[in-house]
Structures are given as structure tokens and as C-alpha cells.
């Protein structure tokens, strides 16, 4: 056995294996042997004057929209891509160290990170470098729809086509998978954040009221739906744009459906585009097996029924869709050799800077 393989085997006993679903809205961390140990917002609070990190995750999200001038609550990922490298590095370091301390070992951990499908070499390298700088001994990358498919036990290694739609905070990843590879894929910027912005815009235009991002998200979760169903309403508080004073209005589920309608229509068209370019044999497999929905967006009421009606293909929402990608990283760590060919690469295989 070559020396480096012996060293690798030795390191496996003295270091942790960590899987990270690095999302625009939330980051989930899987620790081998313990399951998902962290589920926190991808937000970092920074003191602009001193460049000091004040809080990460839940504590930082609580500061969104409530900070003084010298403190900024930053979301370092935009549309699934790193927009602030240094802050992302600090955030990853916080999550990796927090997970690593649950079961302390001698050596630094190996880390597997999920990235959106279709990312460029530069974007992929940025994630890799951030994870290495954050303290990982080895870094592996996997496309999020592939990780989600593995996490929900789709037959990705077989000569059978499977289709998965992973709707996150910043991006929606649509992928058709067969024989351990992605046959067709599309990465849309229509996801949770876009729907939140749609609600903010609708409230401004229709109710002449300004609300924040957190309020929009709470409204979406409380009464958001894409097809008519049971009547729902909620009270929304914000600032009246005409008087500048606080105001409260009652918003119904039909208001939110109208607010999100254009984005949902674009999402459906994006799925149709992928299906139109899918090879016929694989398409017939998808028609038999159906389409799987994962990610936080899968929880929007009626989305599976809407897609089913538009595409004439069965659509299923997976159990615990939020954790599908993180669970997939755990399955990969259980048998890295089996899934080696589905990874984007590690430090030896990534493109040069």
C-alpha cells in the first residue's frame, strides 16, 4: 500500500468527516456518526469599524434590519455563489469548528461541500478555497441536486433516469440524473429569496406599505400557496409609505399567490425547458418514476400539484426536504469510494486558479 494511502487511512481514525449544505439562506452541517448537527442561517454580523465578526448564524439573523450604522448583518452568499470571500471563510470556520468540537479529534476534518449545479470553475474554486482556509484538511465538492438525490436514495447509479428539483433560498437546481451523472440540468435564480422580494414588491405596490425581508419570509411560510385552497390570512406590520408611520394590514393567501405568480410561472417554464432537452428514453423513465421536489421551496403549499398539472408527470415532495442535501453528504461519507465519480473533485482535481 502506498505511503499516502496508509496516511489517509490513519487520518480517517483521527479526524472527523463533515458534510456541508452551504445554502444562500441556511447552512446545514452533517457530522459522520452524529447526523445533522447544525442548521443555522447563512448570516454573519460584522463590525464595519473594526472588521470584527460579532455573530454567526441564528444570532446574526436576529440582527437583520436591526443593526446600528457600524454593524452590518451580511449574507455572504448570493444566488448560491460566494459574494464575500472573507466573510464566507469566517462563517465556514465557525460551522466547521462547532461541528468538530462535538467529537474532538487530533487532526483537522475532511469536508464535503454542496454547490449549485452549473457553477463556473472560478465559483467552484472559491468554495474550495474558503473551506480549506476555514480549517479543512481535505475538501470535496458535490453538486447539490446530486447530493439531494443521494440523500433521498434515488437510484442514481442505475441505468434509469431520475429527475429532482431542489428549491433553495437563492437558486433552484433542476437535474436529470442517470448512471451516476447529471444528464441535463438548469440553475434558476428563482427560489425562496426571489419569492420574498416578490412579496415585498407586492406589499409596496398594492398596500403602499414597506416591509422587511424577515417579515416577507414569515408571511410566505404562514400563508404562502400557489393554488387556491383553504382561506388563510395574517396580519402584516410595516411602514406606511404615504405617512411614514407604522401600519398594520390583513393579507390573504390570494394576495400572496398573486405576488408570487410570475416567479412560479418562470419556475414551471424552467422545468419544461429541461424536460424538452431530455433524451426520450430517460424522459419515459421520469414519466414512470415521477419528479422529486426537495429544498425549503418544496414546502410551499400546492407546488407539487401545480407542477403535476402543468407537466402531466407525477411530482412528489420528499420527507424532510430541507435536509436532503445534507443527508446526501452523509451517505457519500459512508462510502466515499462508491460515490467518488459523482464528486466534482478534491484539491488534486480542481481546475487551477
C-alpha positions in Angstrom: 0.0 0.0 0.0 1.5 3.4 -1.0 2.5 5.6 1.9 -0.1 8.4 1.1 -2.9 5.8 1.2 -1.7 4.5 4.6 -1.5 8.0 5.9 -5.0 8.7 4.6 -6.3 5.6 6.4 -4.6 6.7 9.5 -6.1 10.2 9.3 -9.6 8.7 9.0 -9.3 7.4 12.5 -8.0 10.7 14.0 -10.2 13.2 12.1 -13.9 13.9 11.5 -15.8 13.7 8.2 -18.1 16.7 7.8 -20.7 17.4 5.1 -21.9 21.0 4.5 -25.0 22.2 2.6 -23.8 25.7 2.0 -27.0 27.5 1.2 -27.9 31.1 0.4 -30.4 31.2 3.3 -29.4 28.3 5.6 -26.3 26.2 6.2 -26.7 22.6 7.4 -23.8 20.6 8.7 -23.6 16.8 8.9 -21.1 15.1 11.2 -20.4 11.5 10.4 -21.7 9.3 13.2 -23.9 12.0 14.6 -26.2 13.1 11.7 -27.1 16.7 11.1 -25.7 18.7 14.0 -26.1 22.3 12.7 -29.0 24.1 10.9 -28.4 27.9 11.0 -29.0 30.9 8.8 -26.1 31.8 6.4 -25.8 35.3 8.0 -22.7 37.0 9.6 -22.8 40.2 11.7 -19.7 42.3 11.2 -18.5 45.5 12.9 -17.6 47.6 9.9 -15.2 49.9 12.0 -13.1 47.1 13.4 -13.9 44.3 10.8 -14.7 42.1 13.8 -17.1 39.2 13.5 -19.8 39.8 16.1 -22.2 36.8 15.4 -22.8 34.0 13.0 -26.0 32.0 12.2 -29.1 32.4 14.4 -27.7 35.3 16.5 -26.7 37.2 13.3 -30.1 36.7 11.6 -31.8 38.2 14.6 -29.8 41.4 13.9 -31.0 41.7 10.2 -32.7 45.1 9.8 -32.0 46.0 13.4 -28.3 47.0 13.5 -26.7 50.4 14.1 -24.8 52.1 11.4 -21.4 50.5 12.2 -22.8 46.9 12.4 -23.8 45.0 9.2 -25.6 41.7 9.1 -24.2 40.2 5.9 -25.4 37.3 3.8 -22.1 36.3 2.2 -23.7 34.0 -0.5 -25.9 35.5 -3.2 -27.8 33.1 -5.5 -25.7 30.2 -4.2 -22.4 31.9 -5.1 -19.9 33.4 -2.7 -20.1 37.2 -2.9 -17.9 38.0 0.1 -15.0 35.5 0.4 -13.6 36.6 3.7 -17.0 36.6 5.5 -17.8 33.2 3.9 -14.5 31.9 5.2 -15.3 33.1 8.7 -18.8 31.6 8.6 -17.4 28.2 7.4 -14.7 28.3 10.0 -17.4 28.9 12.7 -19.6 26.0 11.4 -16.7 23.5 10.9 -15.2 24.2 14.4 -18.6 24.0 16.0 -19.2 20.6 14.4 -15.7 19.4 15.0 -15.9 20.2 18.7 -18.9 17.8 19.1 -16.5 14.9 18.8 -12.9 16.3 19.1 -10.2 14.5 17.2 -6.5 15.1 16.7 -6.4 16.1 13.0 -8.3 18.6 11.0 -11.6 17.3 9.4 -12.3 16.3 5.8 -15.1 18.4 4.4 -17.7 17.7 1.6 -19.5 20.8 0.4 -22.6 21.0 -1.8 -22.5 23.6 -4.6 -25.3 24.6 -7.1 -25.2 22.7 -10.5 -23.7 24.6 -13.3 -21.3 26.7 -11.3 -18.2 28.1 -13.1 -14.6 26.9 -12.3 -14.0 30.2 -10.6 -17.1 29.9 -8.3 -16.2 26.3 -7.6 -12.6 27.2 -6.7 -13.9 30.0 -4.4 -15.9 27.4 -2.3 -12.9 25.1 -2.2 -10.5 27.8 -1.1 -12.9 29.1 1.5 -13.4 25.6 3.0 -9.6 25.0 3.0 -8.9 28.4 4.6 -11.6 27.7 7.2 -9.7 24.7 8.5 -10.5 21.6 6.4 -7.7 19.1 5.8 -9.3 17.9 2.5 -12.1 19.4 0.6 -14.5 17.6 -1.8 -17.3 19.2 -3.7 -20.6 17.8 -5.0 -23.4 19.3 -7.0 -26.5 20.0 -4.8 -29.1 18.1 -6.9 -26.8 15.1 -7.0 -26.3 15.2 -3.2 -30.1 15.6 -2.7 -30.8 12.6 -5.0 -28.3 10.5 -3.0 -29.8 11.8 0.3 -33.3 10.6 -0.7 -32.0 7.3 -2.1 -32.9 7.8 -5.8 -31.3 5.1 -8.0 -28.6 7.4 -9.3 -26.1 4.6 -10.2 -28.6 2.6 -12.3 -29.4 3.0 -16.0 -32.7 4.7 -15.0 -33.5 8.3 -15.4 -34.4 10.3 -12.3 -35.4 13.9 -12.0 -35.0 16.2 -9.0 -35.9 19.8 -8.4 -34.0 21.3 -5.4 -35.6 24.7 -4.5 -33.3 26.5 -2.0 -33.1 30.1 -0.9 -31.0 31.6 -3.7 -31.3 29.0 -6.5 -33.4 26.3 -7.9 -31.4 23.3 -9.2 -33.2 21.2 -11.8 -31.4 18.0 -12.7 -32.0 14.8 -14.7 -29.7 12.0 -13.4 -28.7 8.7 -14.8 -25.8 6.3 -14.3 -24.1 8.4 -11.7 -24.1 11.6 -13.8 -26.2 14.6 -14.5 -27.7 14.3 -18.0 -29.5 17.6 -18.1 -29.6 20.4 -15.6 -30.6 24.0 -15.2 -29.8 26.5 -12.4 -32.6 29.1 -11.9 -32.3 32.3 -9.8 -36.0 31.8 -8.8 -36.1 30.5 -5.3 -37.0 31.5 -1.7 -35.3 34.9 -1.8 -36.9 35.8 -5.1 -40.3 35.0 -3.7 -39.6 37.1 -0.6 -38.8 40.0 -2.8 -42.0 39.5 -4.8 -44.0 39.8 -1.6 -42.1 42.9 -0.6 -42.8 44.5 -4.0 -46.5 43.5 -3.9 -46.9 45.0 -0.5 -45.3 48.2 -1.7 -47.3 48.4 -4.9 -50.7 47.2 -3.6 -50.8 48.3 0.0 -48.4 51.2 -0.2 -46.5 49.6 2.7 -42.8 48.8 3.3 -41.9 45.5 5.0 -38.6 43.8 5.6 -37.2 40.6 4.3 -37.8 38.7 7.5 -41.5 39.8 7.6 -41.9 38.7 3.9 -40.5 35.3 4.7 -42.8 34.8 7.7 -45.8 35.7 5.6 -44.7 33.3 2.8 -44.3 30.5 5.4 -47.6 31.3 7.1 -50.0 31.7 4.2 -47.9 31.1 1.0 -49.5 28.9 -1.6 -49.5 28.5 -5.4 -53.0 27.0 -6.0 -56.3 28.1 -4.3 -57.2 26.1 -1.2 -58.3 26.8 2.3 -58.8 30.5 3.0 -55.9 31.9 5.1 -55.0 35.4 6.3 -52.4 37.0 8.5 -51.6 40.4 9.9 -48.6 42.2 8.5 -46.9 45.2 10.1 -44.7 47.7 8.3 -44.3 51.3 7.5 -46.9 53.3 5.6 -45.2 54.8 2.5 -47.6 57.8 2.5 -47.5 58.8 6.1 -44.2 57.2 7.2 -46.0 55.9 10.3 -46.4 52.2 11.4 -49.3 50.4 9.9 -50.9 47.0 10.1 -52.9 45.3 7.3 -54.6 41.9 6.8 -53.2 39.9 3.9 -54.8 36.8 2.4 -53.5 33.7 0.7 -54.8 35.0 -2.6 -52.7 38.2 -2.3 -49.5 36.1 -1.7 -50.4 33.8 -4.7 -50.7 36.9 -6.9 -47.4 38.3 -5.6 -45.5 35.0 -6.4 -47.4 34.1 -9.6 -44.9 35.4 -12.2 -41.9 33.8 -10.5 -43.7 30.5 -10.1 -44.6 30.6 -13.8 -40.9 31.1 -14.7 -40.0 28.2 -12.5 -42.5 25.9 -14.3 -41.1 27.1 -17.7 -37.6 26.3 -16.5 -38.6 22.8 -15.6 -40.3 22.4 -19.1 -37.0 23.6 -20.7 -35.1 20.8 -19.1 -37.7 18.2 -20.0 -37.7 19.4 -23.6 -34.0 18.6 -24.0 -34.0 15.3 -22.1 -33.3 12.2 -24.2 -36.6 10.3 -24.9 -35.6 7.1 -23.1 -34.8 9.0 -19.9 -37.9 11.0 -20.3 -40.0 7.9 -20.3 -38.2 6.8 -17.0 -39.1 10.2 -15.5 -42.7 9.8 -16.5 -42.9 6.5 -14.8 -40.9 7.4 -11.7 -42.1 11.0 -11.3 -40.3 14.2 -10.3 -38.9 14.7 -6.8 -39.1 18.0 -5.0 -36.5 18.9 -2.3 -35.3 22.0 -0.6 -37.2 24.6 1.5 -39.3 25.7 -1.5 -40.8 22.3 -1.8 -42.8 23.2 1.3 -44.8 25.9 -0.5 -48.4 24.6 -0.4 -49.7 23.2 -3.7 -46.4 23.5 -5.6 -46.3 19.7 -6.3 -49.9 19.8 -7.6 -49.3 22.8 -9.8 -46.2 21.2 -11.4 -48.1 17.9 -11.8 -50.9 19.7 -13.6 -48.5 21.7 -15.9 -46.1 18.8 -16.7 -48.5 15.8 -16.7 -45.9 13.9 -14.6 -46.3 12.8 -11.0 -44.5 15.1 -8.6 -43.5 14.0 -5.0 -42.3 16.1 -2.1 -39.6 14.2 -0.2 -39.7 13.7 3.6 -37.9 16.5 5.4 -37.0 18.3 2.1 -34.8 20.9 3.9 -32.2 18.4 4.9 -31.9 16.3 1.7 -28.6 17.7 0.5 -27.0 17.4 4.0 -28.3 13.8 4.3 -26.7 13.1 0.9 -23.3 14.3 2.1 -23.6 11.8 4.9 -24.4 8.9 2.6 -21.3 9.8 0.5 -19.1 9.8 3.6 -20.4 6.4 4.5 -18.9 5.0 1.2 -16.7 7.6 -0.4 -15.2 5.1 -2.8 -18.6 4.2 -4.2 -19.5 7.8 -4.9 -16.1 9.1 -5.9 -17.1 9.5 -9.5 -20.1 11.8 -8.7 -17.9 14.4 -6.9 -16.8 17.5 -8.7 -13.3 16.8 -7.3 -10.9 17.4 -4.4 -7.7 19.5 -4.2 -5.9 17.4 -6.9 -8.7 17.5 -9.5 -10.0 21.1 -9.3 -9.0 23.5 -12.1 -6.0 25.7 -11.4 -6.6 29.3 -10.2 
